[in-house]
Amino acid sequence: MRALALTLALLLQAPNQPEIRVAPTPPSAVPAARASLLGLRILDVRPDGTYFMGSACPVGGFAAYTALHVVAEATGQLVALPAHGVQADTKTASPVHVVWKDEAHDLALIVPDGSEYAFLYWYTVGPVPVMGAPVSGTLMLPTEGNMAVPVFGTYYGPGDGWHWVSLMVGPGSSGSCALDDQGRAWAIVSQTASWGNPGVRV
């Protein structure tokens, strides 16, 4: 009994342990669809509310690319959440900041504010696909909560300094990954096109 009391006393005196961040599980789907939902959604947390700015493509626990126009207008604290985590709580949030910008290519690199906020999922980086190859991405539906759904298309090839794909995108898709048929990230969606637009630049 004395040993148990001593153990309890030691536990009560131990410093508080940090909460463990647990990644929410993506919805069940075929592997290609599941892979496309492992990206990030970017929020701007301001005194007057939280605003959905767009998406980002994590390429490691501490690095993600996004379209520069996604983060350029932010005025509060940028926060990244798993793309599929519409109901994600603060345990899955990663406060982030911009460390590099390329205005000519509408590109920005974001990193977590500390090692404890490492991204919970990320992609390996792959080469540009061959023309005609299948590609996939993420579409944010214009609904409450901006539900993320996978989309599939074809890589058309380069032109005018951009790469062109047939992925359907909409508001909120900017900054998301373009993936090859092995689920590797090879580009970032830069231009938000209208529904059904046959060409999106990445």
NORNOR-V478462 format. One line per field, one symbol per residue. psi: psi as a letter, one per 40 degrees, with the letter a starting at -180 (. if undefined). A space follows every 10 residues. Layout:
psi: ???
This chain:
psi: dddddddddd ddeiihiiih hhhihiihii dddddeeeai ihihhideah hhdaiihhei efhiiihded edeheahhhh ihdegdfiae deihhiihei igddefiihi iieidefiid iiiihiihii heiiiiahhh igiheghhii iiaihdiihf eiihiehhia hedheiihia eefiheihhd hhiihehehh i.
